[in-house]
């Protein structure tokens, strides 16, 4: 007698993702504790996270952020933190939101090109760096940036433009 087919619930998928992430984090922490050869790692903080979304084509997309990664089976710790970023299209504009807490607006540098945004923040305690691909071409000269409560918001009009354009942060 065969067992009845049990449909998977959406929560089962999240449980599986949670288990995978926990195992990845355990492995990363084991590698950090062991060190690799001559090079020992500086003491934290270590930032690592994932954002999982479903694209317009129905395919899941996993985006990693932080200053910790594993390359070729070895832990890699960068000086700059890769911030969590959200890119949205709203009517005739593109909005980029970046999570960059712990820096002042004077230390944030934004450069906008037709198809990408470069975010860089240099402060004594924290450094951020992220190159963001845009879904459509924008007019770099239309870009405006604001920084409030650790969140950087960059708004750009959808248009073709020429070259890059530095943006002052308000």
C-alpha positions in Angstrom: 0.0 0.0 0.0 1.4 3.4 -1.0 1.5 6.4 1.2 -0.8 9.2 0.2 0.9 12.2 -1.5 1.4 15.0 0.8 1.5 18.5 -0.7 4.3 20.7 0.5 3.3 23.8 2.4 5.0 27.1 1.7 6.3 27.0 5.3 8.2 23.7 4.5 10.2 25.6 1.9 11.1 28.3 4.5 12.1 25.6 7.0 14.4 24.1 4.5 16.0 27.5 3.7 16.4 28.2 7.4 18.2 24.8 7.9 20.5 25.5 5.0 21.4 28.9 6.3 22.0 27.6 9.8 24.4 24.9 8.5 26.2 27.5 6.3 26.7 29.8 9.4 27.9 26.9 11.5 30.5 26.0 8.8 31.6 29.6 8.5 32.1 30.0 12.2 34.1 26.7 12.3 36.3 28.1 9.6 36.7 31.4 11.4 37.7 29.6 14.7 40.2 27.5 12.9 41.7 30.2 10.8 43.4 29.4 7.5 47.1 28.8 7.4 49.3 31.8 8.2 46.4 34.3 8.1 44.3 34.7 11.2 41.1 36.8 11.0 40.6 40.1 12.8 38.0 40.0 15.5 34.5 40.9 14.3 32.0 42.2 13.8 31.1 40.0 10.9 28.1 40.8 8.8 26.4 38.2 6.6 22.9 37.9 5.3 20.7 36.8 2.4 17.7 38.3 0.7 15.6 35.8 -1.3 13.1 37.1 -3.8 11.2 35.7 -6.7 12.0 37.5 -10.0 9.4 38.5 -12.6 10.3 35.4 -14.5 9.3 33.2 -11.5 12.9 32.2 -10.7 14.1 32.6 -7.1 17.0 35.0 -6.7 19.4 34.9 -3.7 21.3 38.1 -2.9 24.0 38.1 -0.3 25.2 41.1 1.7 27.7 41.8 4.5 31.5 41.6 4.9 31.8 37.9 5.2 31.8 35.3 2.4 33.1 31.9 1.5 35.1 31.6 -1.7 36.6 28.3 -2.9 35.8 26.8 0.5 37.7 29.4 2.5 36.2 32.3 4.5 36.9 35.8 3.2 36.4 38.9 5.3 36.4 42.2 3.5 37.1 45.6 5.2 34.0 47.1 3.4 30.5 45.9 4.2 28.3 45.2 1.3 25.0 46.8 2.3 21.6 45.4 1.8 20.0 47.1 -1.2 16.5 47.3 -2.7 15.9 48.6 -6.3 12.4 49.6 -7.3 10.8 51.1 -10.3 8.1 53.6 -9.5 6.4 55.1 -12.6 9.0 57.2 -14.4 11.7 56.8 -11.8 14.0 54.2 -10.3 14.6 54.2 -6.5 17.5 52.6 -4.8 17.4 52.0 -1.0 20.6 51.0 0.8 21.1 50.1 4.5 24.2 52.0 5.6 23.9 52.7 9.3 26.6 54.1 11.5 28.0 56.8 9.1 27.3 60.4 8.6 26.0 61.8 5.3 29.3 63.6 4.7 31.1 60.3 4.5 28.7 58.8 1.8 29.7 59.0 -1.8 27.2 58.2 -4.6 27.9 58.0 -8.3 25.2 57.3 -10.8 25.7 56.0 -14.4 23.1 55.0 -16.9 22.9 51.4 -15.8 24.6 51.4 -12.3 24.9 53.1 -9.0 28.1 53.1 -7.0 27.7 53.6 -3.2 30.7 54.1 -1.0 30.9 55.2 2.6 34.1 55.7 4.5 34.0 56.3 8.2 36.5 55.4 10.9 34.4 52.6 12.3 32.5 51.4 9.2 33.1 51.2 5.5 30.5 50.3 2.9 30.9 49.6 -0.8 28.3 48.4 -3.3 27.9 48.5 -7.1 24.2 48.2 -8.0 23.0 47.3 -11.5 19.9 49.1 -12.5 17.0 47.4 -14.4 16.6 50.3 -16.9 18.7 53.2 -18.1 18.4 56.4 -16.0 19.4 60.0 -16.4 22.4 60.4 -14.0 21.9 64.2 -13.8 18.4 63.7 -12.4 19.6 61.7 -9.4 18.9 62.9 -5.9 20.0 61.2 -2.7 18.8 61.5 0.9 20.1 59.8 4.1 17.8 59.3 7.1 18.1 56.9 10.0 20.8 54.8 8.4 18.9 54.4 5.1 20.3 56.0 1.9 17.6 56.7 -0.7 18.6 57.5 -4.3 15.9 58.6 -6.8 16.6 58.8 -10.6 14.4 59.5 -13.6 14.2 56.9 -16.3 16.1 58.3 -19.3 19.2 57.9 -21.3 22.1 60.0 -20.1 25.8 60.5 -20.7 28.6 59.4 -18.4 28.6 59.3 -14.7 27.4 62.0 -12.3 28.4 62.6 -8.7 25.4 63.1 -6.3 25.4 65.1 -3.1 23.7 63.5 -0.2 21.1 65.6 1.7 
